[in-house]
Amino acid sequence: MALTKVTDIRALSDGEITTEIARIKRELFDLRFKKATRQMETGFHQFRHTRRQLAQLMTIQKERQLAAKETATETVTETAAPGEA
């Protein structure tokens, strides 16, 4: 399984990122379950890859949330009457 590049993740929409986060969290759960029930003989590197991909997705999601919040704050400041903000 090849690692996903950040540029590929940035090309996703907000909804797609949310869907991918949910999918990867489920995949991590399944990996932990397989490990606990001793169904996993090899492939322990998948934990690292999956956690890294989840971290990338969550970082980009947070960056977009902060950018949206900053944009909203700038818009409110610009539309406010002088002396209010």
Residue pairs with C-beta under 8 A, 6 or more apart in sequence:
1 46
1 49
3 49
3 52
3 53
4 53
4 56
6 56
6 60
9 17
9 20
9 56
9 57
9 60
10 60
12 20
14 61
14 64
17 57
17 60
17 61
17 64
18 61
20 57
21 54
21 57
21 58
21 61
24 50
24 53
24 54
24 57
25 54
27 50
28 47
28 50
28 51
28 54
31 40
31 46
31 47
31 50
34 40
35 44
76 85
77 85
